Amino acid sequence: MHDGKVYDEVTKVTAKDGEVILDGPDGVDLKMSPQAAAETGHELINGAMKATGQERMKYNPHRAK
């Protein structure tokens, strides 16, 4: 499913008629329930924090190998 492309564009998020709508790069167009959107938000934050730590550790000469 992943094409190897890394996006730096923010996905636009709106709500309409009790649904959360995502409009992102490369034609991403999703509708989610509020519950699924909230859980996805938590997953995104956790992933972003982990990736930020990994990125910072790349340049740390004292990191464990």
Secondary structure, DSSP 8 states (H G I E B T S, - for coil): ---S----S--EEEEETTEEEEE-GGG-EEEE-HHHHHHHHHHHHHHHHHHHHHHHHHT-TT---
